[in-house]
Amino acid sequence: MITPTFDNLPALMSMTGVELVAVPEKRVMPEPDLDELDRLGLDALFLVMPNNPTGTAMDRAAVRRLVEWGAERRVLIVVDASFRLLEPTACVDLIALAEEAGADAVTVDDTGKTVSLQDTKASVLSVTHRLREPVSEVVSHCLLNVSCLDLRLLTTILTMPPDCDEIGRARALARRNRTVLREMLAACGRTGCLPDTSPGRDSALSVEWLRIGPDRDRVLGRCRDQGLQVLPGQPFFWAADGAGNPPTGEWVRLALLRDPEEFQRGADIFVSALRTGP
């Protein structure tokens, strides 16, 4: 499984008794290191694309090389693509490419990561042909139904004409708010809060991770005093990957899919708390 990534994925796999091998992101994305993957002797490769927290993804050519390798080595390719509507490069039909290559593959999508409509969302599990029967037996035990009304609403939103593009709006909103935040951090001399694993300036990944340092709790306390809640966190280094595990208690994560005026007010409070001394 790729590292760093969502903190719950390795926990879920471990609960089923799967033996996990940590694959550093740089070994597989944006270009797969097939020699390194061969050396690991994997039965399955689990990726998140674009990845959280880094926003890294593969283009179509790189995905094709990966699934052809998976077909040749009989390695199952599993991709959590929950954020891919925010990253055009990652909008690749991996299942179709895997079918062409003769590989086994699974993709997971979640419209809630991109189109924020409270509880109106759908999670979609897609598999290549050979996996349909065994996977359908597993899914039938835990599938939660999505209402027809929700599905119709989501279908309408996701197929809107270009002049009413909700996906494009979400991308633009994340990019705009990321730019505003980073410019404010630069203005107060705190660009060092951005880790090396941060997405690029033009990324539309909807979360920004910042490493505040040992005074994080003081900063969050000052934000709460001004009516702003900021989530503490740690950017999902679930296993040692060469960089080691970042210290706990120093990180925050900021949601970027917010109304620009609301986000600006929150950013003003947050940056003011960063500027204020102990």
C-alpha positions as CSV (number, residue, x, y, z in Angstrom):
1,M,0.0,0.0,0.0
2,I,1.2,3.5,-0.9
3,T,2.5,5.7,1.9
4,P,1.7,8.4,3.0
5,T,-2.1,8.1,2.4
6,F,-5.5,7.9,4.1
7,D,-5.0,6.8,7.7
8,N,-8.0,4.4,7.7
9,L,-6.9,2.3,4.7
10,P,-4.0,0.4,6.3
11,A,-6.1,-0.2,9.4
12,L,-9.0,-1.7,7.4
13,M,-6.6,-4.0,5.5
14,S,-4.9,-5.1,8.7
15,M,-8.2,-6.0,10.3
16,T,-8.8,-8.5,7.5
17,G,-5.5,-10.2,8.1
18,V,-3.8,-8.8,5.0
19,E,0.0,-8.5,5.3
20,L,0.9,-5.0,4.3
21,V,4.0,-3.8,2.6
22,A,4.7,0.0,2.5
23,V,5.4,1.4,-0.9
24,P,6.7,5.0,-0.8
25,E,4.7,7.2,-3.2
26,K,7.8,8.2,-5.2
27,R,8.2,4.5,-6.2
28,V,4.9,4.4,-8.0
29,M,3.7,7.9,-8.8
30,P,3.8,9.9,-11.1
31,E,6.0,7.2,-12.8
32,P,5.9,3.6,-11.6
33,D,9.3,2.1,-10.8
34,L,8.5,-1.4,-12.1
35,D,11.9,-2.9,-11.1
36,E,11.2,-1.8,-7.5
37,L,7.7,-3.2,-7.6
38,D,9.1,-6.5,-8.9
39,R,11.5,-6.6,-6.0
40,L,8.6,-6.3,-3.5
41,G,6.9,-9.5,-4.7
42,L,3.4,-8.1,-4.2
43,D,0.1,-9.9,-4.7
44,A,-1.8,-6.6,-4.9
45,L,-1.0,-2.9,-5.1
46,F,-3.3,-0.4,-3.4
47,L,-3.0,3.2,-4.5
48,V,-4.8,6.5,-3.8
49,M,-4.9,8.7,-6.9
50,P,-4.6,11.6,-6.7
51,N,-3.1,10.9,-3.3
52,N,-4.0,12.6,-0.1
53,P,-2.0,14.5,1.3
54,T,0.3,15.1,-1.7
55,G,-2.1,15.4,-4.7
56,T,0.2,13.2,-6.8
57,A,-1.3,11.2,-9.7
58,M,-0.4,9.3,-12.8
59,D,-1.2,10.2,-16.4
60,R,-2.8,7.7,-18.9
61,A,0.5,6.5,-20.2
62,A,1.8,5.7,-16.7
63,V,-1.4,4.0,-15.7
64,R,-1.2,1.8,-18.9
65,R,2.4,0.8,-18.0
66,L,1.3,-0.1,-14.4
67,V,-1.7,-2.3,-15.5
68,E,0.4,-4.0,-18.2
69,W,2.9,-4.8,-15.4
70,G,0.0,-6.0,-13.2
71,A,-1.2,-8.3,-16.0
72,E,2.2,-9.8,-16.6
73,R,2.9,-10.3,-12.9
74,R,-0.6,-11.3,-11.9
75,V,-0.8,-8.4,-9.4
76,L,-4.2,-7.0,-8.5
77,I,-4.3,-3.2,-8.9
78,V,-6.6,-1.4,-6.5
79,V,-7.1,2.4,-6.8
80,D,-9.0,4.7,-4.5
81,A,-9.9,7.5,-6.9
82,S,-12.1,9.5,-4.6
83,F,-10.4,12.8,-5.5
84,R,-9.9,12.3,-9.2
85,L,-12.6,14.7,-10.3
86,L,-10.5,17.4,-8.8
87,E,-7.4,16.5,-10.9
88,P,-8.0,16.2,-14.7
89,T,-4.8,14.2,-15.2
90,A,-6.2,11.5,-12.9
91,C,-9.5,11.1,-14.8
92,V,-8.3,8.0,-16.5
93,D,-10.6,4.9,-17.2
94,L,-8.3,2.5,-15.4
95,I,-10.8,-0.3,-15.7
96,A,-10.9,-0.1,-19.5
97,L,-7.1,0.0,-19.6
98,A,-6.8,-3.0,-17.3
99,E,-9.3,-4.9,-19.4
100,E,-7.3,-4.2,-22.5
101,A,-4.1,-5.4,-20.8
102,G,-5.7,-8.5,-19.2
103,A,-5.1,-7.2,-15.7
104,D,-7.4,-7.5,-12.6
105,A,-8.3,-4.1,-11.2
106,V,-10.6,-2.3,-8.8
107,T,-11.4,1.4,-8.5
108,V,-13.3,3.2,-5.7
109,D,-15.0,6.6,-6.3
110,D,-16.8,8.9,-3.9
111,T,-18.7,11.9,-5.3
112,G,-18.8,13.4,-1.8
113,K,-15.1,14.3,-2.0
114,T,-15.8,16.7,-4.9
115,V,-19.5,17.7,-5.0
116,S,-20.5,18.8,-1.5
117,L,-24.2,18.2,-1.2
118,Q,-24.4,17.1,2.5
119,D,-25.5,13.5,2.5
120,T,-26.3,13.3,-1.2
121,K,-23.4,11.3,-2.5
122,A,-22.6,8.0,-4.0
123,S,-19.7,5.6,-3.6
124,V,-18.9,3.6,-6.7
125,L,-17.0,0.3,-6.8
126,S,-15.8,-0.8,-10.3
127,V,-14.0,-4.0,-11.2
128,T,-12.7,-5.8,-14.2
129,H,-14.7,-8.7,-15.7
130,R,-13.0,-11.6,-13.9
131,L,-13.6,-9.9,-10.5
132,R,-17.3,-9.3,-10.9
133,E,-18.6,-12.5,-9.4
134,P,-16.3,-12.8,-6.3
135,V,-16.6,-9.0,-5.6
136,S,-20.4,-9.0,-5.9
137,E,-20.6,-11.7,-3.3
138,V,-18.6,-9.6,-0.9
139,V,-20.4,-6.3,-1.7
140,S,-23.8,-7.9,-1.2
141,H,-23.0,-8.4,2.5
142,C,-22.2,-4.7,3.2
143,L,-23.8,-2.6,0.5
144,L,-25.7,0.5,1.7
145,N,-28.4,1.5,-0.7
146,V,-28.4,5.0,-2.3
147,S,-31.8,6.5,-3.1
148,C,-33.0,6.9,-6.6
149,L,-33.5,10.6,-5.9
150,D,-29.9,11.0,-4.9
151,L,-28.7,9.1,-7.9
152,R,-30.7,11.3,-10.3
153,L,-29.5,14.5,-8.6
154,L,-25.9,13.4,-8.8
155,T,-26.3,12.3,-12.4
156,T,-27.7,15.6,-13.3
157,I,-24.9,17.5,-11.6
158,L,-22.1,15.4,-13.1
159,T,-23.4,15.6,-16.6
160,M,-24.2,19.4,-16.7
161,P,-23.2,21.4,-19.8
162,P,-19.9,23.3,-19.8
163,D,-21.7,26.6,-18.9
164,C,-22.9,25.0,-15.6
165,D,-19.9,22.9,-14.6
166,E,-20.0,21.9,-10.9
167,I,-16.8,19.9,-11.2
168,G,-15.0,22.8,-12.8
169,R,-16.3,25.1,-10.1
170,A,-15.0,22.8,-7.4
171,R,-11.6,22.7,-8.9
172,A,-11.5,26.5,-9.3
173,L,-12.6,26.9,-5.7
174,A,-9.9,24.7,-4.3
175,R,-7.2,26.3,-6.4
176,R,-8.4,29.8,-5.5
177,N,-8.5,29.2,-1.8
178,R,-5.1,27.4,-1.9
179,T,-3.6,30.4,-3.6
180,V,-5.1,32.8,-1.0
181,L,-3.8,30.8,1.9
182,R,-0.3,30.4,0.5
183,E,0.0,34.1,-0.3
184,M,-1.1,34.9,3.2
185,L,1.5,32.5,4.7
186,A,4.2,34.1,2.5
187,A,3.2,37.6,3.6
188,C,3.7,36.6,7.3
189,G,6.9,34.6,6.7
190,R,5.3,31.2,7.5
191,T,5.8,29.4,4.2
192,G,7.9,26.9,6.2
193,C,4.6,25.5,7.4
194,L,4.2,23.8,4.0
195,P,5.8,20.4,4.0
196,D,7.8,19.0,1.0
197,T,4.9,16.7,0.3
198,S,2.5,19.6,-0.3
199,P,0.6,19.6,-3.6
200,G,1.7,22.0,-6.3
201,R,0.3,25.6,-6.5
202,D,-2.2,24.6,-9.2
203,S,-3.4,21.5,-7.5
204,A,-7.2,21.2,-6.9
205,L,-6.8,18.7,-4.1
206,S,-9.4,19.9,-1.5
207,V,-7.2,19.7,1.6
208,E,-4.1,21.7,2.6
209,W,-1.8,20.2,5.3
210,L,0.3,22.5,7.4
211,R,3.0,21.7,9.9
212,I,2.6,24.4,12.6
213,G,5.2,23.0,15.1
214,P,5.1,22.6,18.8
215,D,2.9,25.7,19.3
216,R,0.0,24.1,17.3
217,D,-2.4,23.8,20.2
218,R,-1.9,27.4,21.2
219,V,-2.6,28.5,17.6
220,L,-5.8,26.3,17.5
221,G,-6.9,27.7,20.9
222,R,-6.6,31.3,19.6
223,C,-8.6,30.2,16.5
224,R,-11.4,28.8,18.7
225,D,-11.5,32.0,20.7
226,Q,-12.4,33.7,17.4
227,G,-15.0,31.2,16.5
228,L,-12.9,29.2,14.0
229,Q,-12.5,25.4,14.3
230,V,-9.3,24.0,12.7
231,L,-8.8,20.2,12.5
232,P,-5.6,18.9,14.0
233,G,-4.1,15.9,12.2
234,Q,-1.1,14.0,10.9
235,P,-0.6,13.5,7.2
236,F,-1.1,9.7,7.1
237,F,2.5,8.3,7.2
238,W,1.2,4.9,8.3
239,A,4.6,3.2,7.9
240,A,8.2,4.2,7.7
241,D,9.0,5.2,4.1
242,G,12.5,6.6,4.2
243,A,11.4,10.0,5.5
244,G,10.3,8.5,8.8
245,N,7.1,9.3,10.7
246,P,6.5,13.0,11.2
247,P,6.1,14.0,14.9
248,T,2.6,14.0,16.2
249,G,0.9,17.0,17.6
250,E,2.3,19.6,15.1
251,W,0.0,19.4,12.1
252,V,-3.4,20.8,11.0
253,R,-5.5,20.2,7.9
254,L,-7.6,22.9,6.2
255,A,-10.6,22.3,4.0
256,L,-10.5,24.3,0.8
257,L,-13.9,23.6,-0.7
258,R,-15.5,26.6,1.1
259,D,-17.2,29.8,0.0
260,P,-14.4,32.3,-0.9
261,E,-15.6,34.9,1.5
262,E,-16.1,32.4,4.3
263,F,-12.6,30.9,3.6
264,Q,-11.1,34.4,3.6
265,R,-12.5,35.2,7.0
266,G,-11.2,31.9,8.4
267,A,-7.8,32.4,6.8
268,D,-7.6,35.9,8.4
269,I,-8.2,34.4,11.9
270,F,-5.8,31.5,11.3
271,V,-2.9,33.6,10.0
272,S,-3.5,36.1,12.8
273,A,-3.2,33.3,15.3
274,L,0.1,32.2,13.7
275,R,1.5,35.7,13.9
276,T,0.6,36.1,17.6
277,G,3.5,35.2,20.0
278,P,3.1,32.7,22.9
